[in-house]
Amino acid sequence: MDDKETVIKHLEMIQGIINRLAQNSFLIKGWSMTILGAVILFFSKSQPQYIILCLLIPVIGFWFLDSYYLWQERLFRGVYNDVRKQDKTDFSINISAQKSKPKYKWHSSFISITPVIFYMIEIIFIGTAFFILNCK
């Protein structure tokens, strides 16, 4: 196997990691929506409407977890960009070198446009459900 083929194999390995992280992020969003809908549906039939406000805790928890996976995905994309510029590879994956770069900070993943829009819609949905159930 020549040097270019090893670099390609290394890139394929990194891309597999990126795909798994993206899938985890997708699953977290799905679980967040499922739990939110199920709990609101369940508690809309009973009396304690304030329990709906407790849904803010798991939504924010899912937001943090989703942001973590997005951050990890960005770090591995940085590794991918570094490896693709190489002529030889030793198959090392060093994400710590990416953490010092400003565009790969965790907080930039937390306030990224996609998670902010997704989880703010959920938070607005919780507030609306709380308001509607308390007006009955």
Backbone as JSON, one array per atom type, in Angstrom:
{
  "sequence": "MDDKETVIKHLEMIQGIINRLAQNSFLIKGWSMTILGAVILFFSKSQPQYIILCLLIPVIGFWFLDSYYLWQERLFRGVYNDVRKQDKTDFSINISAQKSKPKYKWHSSFISITPVIFYMIEIIFIGTAFFILNCK",
  "N": [[0.85, -1.17, 0.0], [0.65, 2.16, -0.92], [1.68, 5.54, 0.06], [-0.37, 7.46, -0.43], [-2.66, 5.87, -0.51], [-2.76, 4.98, 2.15], [-3.25, 7.4, 3.43], [-5.79, 7.92, 2.41], [-7.23, 5.77, 3.51], [-6.98, 6.46, 6.21], [-8.42, 8.86, 6.21], [-10.96, 7.84, 5.58], [-11.45, 6.38, 7.9], [-11.6, 8.45, 9.82], [-13.78, 9.82, 8.76], [-15.78, 7.95, 9.23], [-15.99, 8.1, 12.02], [-16.89, 10.74, 12.26], [-19.38, 10.49, 10.99], [-20.71, 8.76, 12.8], [-20.84, 10.42, 15.07], [-22.47, 12.48, 14.07], [-24.8, 11.01, 13.66], [-25.43, 10.34, 16.31], [-26.04, 12.9, 17.29], [-28.32, 13.44, 15.77], [-30.03, 11.42, 16.74], [-30.32, 12.26, 19.4], [-31.77, 14.62, 19.1], [-34.14, 13.52, 18.13], [-34.96, 11.91, 20.34], [-35.33, 13.92, 22.21], [-37.51, 15.37, 21.15], [-39.45, 13.33, 21.17], [-39.72, 12.63, 23.91], [-40.53, 15.11, 24.94], [-43.01, 15.54, 23.59], [-44.46, 13.26, 24.46], [-44.57, 13.55, 27.28], [-45.9, 16.02, 27.58], [-48.36, 15.36, 26.38], [-49.19, 13.33, 28.12], [-49.36, 14.69, 30.63], [-51.18, 16.65, 30.05], [-53.66, 15.7, 30.47], [-53.94, 15.43, 33.19], [-53.91, 17.12, 36.43], [-51.51, 18.6, 37.46], [-50.13, 21.12, 36.0], [-47.79, 22.5, 36.25], [-45.76, 20.72, 36.17], [-45.06, 20.52, 33.59], [-43.32, 22.61, 33.14], [-41.06, 21.56, 34.24], [-40.02, 20.14, 32.18], [-38.2, 21.72, 30.96], [-35.73, 21.17, 32.04], [-34.79, 18.54, 31.06], [-34.76, 19.27, 28.33], [-32.84, 21.3, 28.17], [-30.71, 19.78, 29.06], [-30.55, 17.89, 26.95], [-29.84, 19.71, 24.98], [-27.27, 20.52, 25.81], [-25.96, 18.02, 25.58], [-26.3, 17.45, 22.85], [-24.88, 19.6, 21.8], [-22.36, 18.92, 22.7], [-21.8, 16.62, 21.13], [-21.85, 17.84, 18.61], [-19.68, 19.55, 18.89], [-17.59, 17.67, 19.21], [-17.78, 16.47, 16.69], [-17.01, 18.63, 15.07], [-14.37, 18.94, 15.94], [-13.25, 16.55, 14.98], [-13.64, 16.98, 12.29], [-11.8, 18.98, 11.91], [-9.44, 17.53, 12.35], [-9.69, 15.82, 10.18], [-9.39, 17.68, 8.07], [-6.74, 18.41, 8.51], [-5.39, 15.96, 8.08], [-5.98, 15.4, 5.42], [-4.33, 17.07, 4.05], [-1.87, 15.96, 4.25], [0.95, 14.03, 3.11], [1.82, 11.61, 4.0], [0.82, 9.31, 6.57], [0.39, 8.37, 10.0], [-1.75, 7.24, 11.12], [-2.7, 8.49, 13.4], [-4.96, 10.15, 15.6], [-5.44, 13.14, 16.67], [-7.2, 15.07, 18.53], [-6.79, 17.0, 20.39], [-5.09, 18.96, 19.45], [-6.77, 20.44, 17.91], [-8.44, 21.74, 19.68], [-7.41, 24.17, 20.5], [-7.93, 25.96, 18.54], [-9.93, 28.73, 17.58], [-12.43, 28.39, 16.21], [-13.23, 25.9, 16.94], [-14.21, 25.75, 19.53], [-16.1, 24.75, 22.45], [-18.31, 26.3, 23.29], [-19.02, 27.63, 20.97], [-20.28, 25.66, 19.56], [-22.48, 25.25, 21.16], [-23.96, 27.6, 20.9], [-24.47, 27.57, 18.26], [-26.26, 27.99, 15.18], [-28.11, 25.95, 14.39], [-28.62, 24.15, 16.72], [-29.58, 26.15, 18.48], [-31.9, 27.18, 17.23], [-33.45, 24.8, 17.06], [-33.73, 23.91, 19.8], [-34.75, 26.18, 21.01], [-37.24, 26.34, 19.79], [-38.41, 24.11, 20.97], [-38.41, 24.99, 23.66], [-40.09, 27.22, 23.47], [-42.38, 25.86, 22.71], [-42.89, 24.39, 25.05], [-43.42, 26.51, 26.83], [-45.72, 27.56, 25.58], [-47.49, 25.37, 25.75], [-47.69, 25.2, 28.53], [-48.9, 27.67, 29.09], [-51.35, 27.42, 27.68], [-52.51, 25.19, 28.97], [-52.83, 26.2, 31.53], [-54.74, 28.12, 31.17], [-57.12, 26.88, 30.94]],
  "CA": [[0.0, 0.0, 0.0], [1.49, 3.35, -0.98], [1.37, 6.59, 1.03], [-1.68, 8.07, -0.72], [-3.71, 4.92, -0.1], [-2.87, 5.01, 3.61], [-3.94, 8.66, 3.79], [-7.22, 7.74, 2.08], [-7.78, 4.87, 4.55], [-7.06, 7.25, 7.44], [-9.55, 9.77, 6.03], [-12.18, 7.03, 5.69], [-11.62, 6.07, 9.32], [-12.05, 9.68, 10.47], [-15.14, 10.1, 8.28], [-16.67, 7.04, 9.95], [-16.2, 8.68, 13.35], [-17.74, 11.92, 12.06], [-20.74, 10.01, 10.69], [-21.3, 8.26, 14.05], [-21.16, 11.58, 15.91], [-23.63, 13.14, 13.47], [-25.95, 10.14, 13.93], [-25.77, 10.52, 17.72], [-26.7, 14.19, 17.4], [-29.65, 13.26, 15.2], [-30.83, 10.63, 17.68], [-30.61, 13.08, 20.58], [-32.88, 15.5, 18.73], [-35.34, 12.68, 18.07], [-35.37, 11.58, 21.69], [-35.8, 15.14, 22.85], [-38.87, 15.64, 20.67], [-40.34, 12.26, 21.61], [-39.98, 12.78, 25.35], [-41.29, 16.34, 25.11], [-44.39, 15.3, 23.16], [-45.11, 12.25, 25.31], [-44.83, 14.09, 28.63], [-46.96, 17.03, 27.48], [-49.6, 14.65, 26.13], [-49.57, 12.62, 29.34], [-49.74, 15.6, 31.71], [-52.28, 17.54, 29.67], [-54.89, 15.07, 30.97], [-54.02, 15.49, 34.65], [-53.96, 18.44, 37.03], [-50.32, 19.41, 37.75], [-49.57, 21.7, 34.79], [-46.44, 23.01, 36.51], [-44.8, 19.67, 35.84], [-44.62, 20.77, 32.21], [-42.14, 23.48, 33.22], [-39.91, 20.7, 34.56], [-39.47, 19.66, 30.92], [-37.08, 22.57, 30.57], [-34.49, 20.54, 32.51], [-34.25, 17.61, 30.06], [-34.51, 19.94, 27.06], [-31.53, 21.94, 28.29], [-29.75, 18.68, 29.11], [-30.37, 17.4, 25.58], [-29.13, 20.76, 24.25], [-25.86, 20.38, 26.17], [-25.44, 16.77, 25.01], [-26.24, 17.64, 21.4], [-23.77, 20.51, 21.54], [-21.13, 18.16, 22.91], [-21.56, 15.81, 19.94], [-21.52, 18.75, 17.53], [-18.31, 19.99, 19.15], [-16.7, 16.55, 18.87], [-17.81, 16.34, 15.24], [-16.19, 19.71, 14.52], [-12.97, 18.62, 16.22], [-12.82, 15.5, 14.05], [-13.56, 17.59, 10.96], [-10.51, 19.65, 11.88], [-8.44, 16.47, 12.15], [-9.84, 15.39, 8.78], [-8.77, 18.7, 7.21], [-5.28, 18.33, 8.67], [-4.89, 14.72, 7.49], [-6.12, 15.42, 3.96], [-3.22, 17.85, 3.5], [-0.63, 15.23, 4.45], [1.37, 13.05, 2.1], [1.98, 10.35, 4.74], [0.07, 9.3, 7.82], [0.68, 7.31, 10.96], [-3.09, 6.88, 11.62], [-3.01, 9.09, 14.71], [-6.09, 11.07, 15.63], [-5.14, 14.05, 17.77], [-8.18, 16.16, 18.56], [-6.36, 18.05, 21.32], [-4.49, 20.03, 18.65], [-7.87, 21.24, 17.35], [-9.13, 22.47, 20.75], [-6.85, 25.51, 20.67], [-8.41, 26.81, 17.45], [-11.16, 29.42, 18.03], [-13.68, 27.89, 15.63], [-13.54, 24.59, 17.5], [-14.52, 25.86, 20.96], [-17.37, 24.11, 22.79], [-19.41, 27.27, 23.36], [-19.47, 27.96, 19.62], [-21.22, 24.61, 19.19], [-23.7, 25.43, 21.96], [-24.74, 28.72, 20.36], [-24.58, 27.41, 16.81], [-27.61, 28.32, 14.73], [-29.01, 24.79, 14.34], [-29.15, 23.79, 18.04], [-30.33, 27.26, 19.08], [-33.25, 27.2, 16.65], [-34.16, 23.58, 17.41], [-34.09, 23.84, 21.21], [-35.62, 27.32, 21.33], [-38.59, 25.95, 19.39], [-38.91, 23.24, 22.04], [-38.67, 25.8, 24.85], [-41.31, 27.99, 23.17], [-43.47, 24.89, 22.75], [-43.17, 24.12, 26.47], [-44.08, 27.71, 27.36], [-47.06, 27.66, 25.01], [-48.29, 24.31, 26.36], [-47.95, 25.6, 29.92], [-49.87, 28.76, 29.06], [-52.65, 26.9, 27.24], [-53.07, 24.31, 30.0], [-53.22, 27.0, 32.7], [-55.88, 28.97, 30.82], [-58.35, 26.06, 30.91]],
  "C": [[0.9, 1.24, 0.0], [0.97, 4.43, -0.02], [0.0, 7.23, 0.8], [-2.83, 7.16, -0.3], [-3.87, 4.9, 1.42], [-3.54, 6.28, 4.09], [-5.43, 8.54, 3.52], [-7.89, 6.84, 3.12], [-7.95, 5.62, 5.88], [-8.24, 8.22, 7.35], [-10.88, 9.04, 6.12], [-12.48, 6.67, 7.14], [-12.16, 7.29, 10.07], [-13.47, 10.01, 10.04], [-16.16, 9.18, 8.94], [-16.98, 7.56, 11.35], [-17.13, 9.89, 13.25], [-19.19, 11.51, 11.79], [-21.43, 9.49, 11.94], [-21.69, 9.41, 14.98], [-22.38, 12.32, 15.38], [-24.9, 12.33, 13.72], [-26.38, 10.27, 15.39], [-26.5, 11.84, 17.94], [-28.13, 14.12, 16.88], [-30.56, 12.48, 16.15], [-31.2, 11.41, 18.93], [-31.78, 14.02, 20.28], [-34.2, 14.72, 18.67], [-35.86, 12.31, 19.45], [-35.93, 12.79, 22.43], [-37.24, 15.45, 22.43], [-39.86, 14.59, 21.16], [-40.71, 12.41, 23.08], [-40.83, 14.01, 25.61], [-42.75, 16.12, 24.75], [-45.13, 14.34, 24.07], [-45.46, 12.81, 26.68], [-45.93, 15.15, 28.57], [-48.31, 16.36, 27.23], [-50.1, 13.95, 27.39], [-50.08, 13.58, 30.42], [-50.81, 16.6, 31.31], [-53.61, 16.99, 30.17], [-55.03, 15.21, 32.48], [-53.88, 16.93, 35.14], [-52.63, 19.21, 37.1], [-49.64, 19.95, 36.48], [-48.15, 22.22, 35.01], [-45.37, 21.97, 36.23], [-44.26, 19.86, 34.42], [-43.39, 21.67, 32.21], [-40.88, 22.69, 33.57], [-39.3, 20.1, 33.3], [-38.31, 20.52, 30.43], [-35.74, 21.93, 30.96], [-33.98, 19.52, 31.5], [-33.98, 18.27, 28.7], [-33.14, 20.62, 27.09], [-30.44, 20.89, 28.38], [-29.48, 18.09, 27.73], [-29.59, 18.43, 24.74], [-27.63, 20.68, 24.52], [-25.25, 19.13, 25.52], [-25.31, 16.87, 23.49], [-25.08, 18.56, 21.03], [-22.43, 19.83, 21.74], [-20.81, 17.33, 21.67], [-21.22, 16.68, 18.73], [-20.09, 19.26, 17.67], [-17.3, 18.9, 18.78], [-16.64, 16.35, 17.35], [-16.94, 17.41, 14.58], [-14.7, 19.45, 14.76], [-12.44, 17.57, 15.23], [-12.79, 16.02, 12.61], [-12.24, 18.37, 10.82], [-9.37, 18.67, 11.68], [-8.48, 16.0, 10.69], [-9.16, 16.38, 7.84], [-7.25, 18.68, 7.31], [-4.7, 17.11, 7.95], [-4.95, 14.78, 5.97], [-5.0, 16.22, 3.29], [-1.88, 17.12, 3.6], [-0.33, 14.31, 3.27], [1.54, 11.66, 2.7], [1.16, 10.45, 6.02], [0.53, 8.15, 8.7], [-0.61, 6.84, 11.66], [-3.37, 7.42, 13.02], [-4.18, 10.06, 14.55], [-5.91, 11.94, 16.87], [-6.12, 15.21, 17.75], [-7.74, 17.28, 19.51], [-5.69, 19.21, 20.59], [-5.57, 20.95, 18.08], [-8.52, 22.14, 18.41], [-8.61, 23.89, 20.93], [-7.33, 26.48, 19.58], [-9.76, 27.44, 17.84], [-12.45, 28.85, 17.45], [-14.08, 26.52, 16.14], [-13.78, 24.63, 19.0], [-15.91, 25.28, 21.23], [-18.51, 25.11, 22.76], [-19.89, 27.68, 21.97], [-20.42, 26.88, 19.08], [-22.54, 24.77, 19.92], [-24.58, 26.53, 21.38], [-24.8, 28.7, 18.84], [-26.04, 27.55, 16.39], [-28.57, 27.13, 14.77], [-29.51, 24.37, 15.72], [-29.97, 24.91, 18.68], [-31.75, 27.27, 18.54], [-34.05, 25.98, 17.12], [-34.64, 23.6, 18.87], [-34.9, 25.05, 21.66], [-37.06, 27.04, 20.9], [-39.19, 25.04, 20.45], [-39.25, 24.04, 23.29], [-39.93, 26.65, 24.65], [-42.53, 27.08, 23.21], [-43.87, 24.56, 24.19], [-43.9, 25.3, 27.09], [-45.5, 27.85, 26.86], [-47.98, 26.61, 25.61], [-48.65, 24.67, 27.8], [-49.03, 26.69, 29.96], [-51.26, 28.26, 28.69], [-53.3, 26.04, 28.31], [-53.48, 25.08, 31.25], [-54.39, 27.91, 32.42], [-57.19, 28.19, 30.79], [-59.23, 26.34, 32.1]]
}
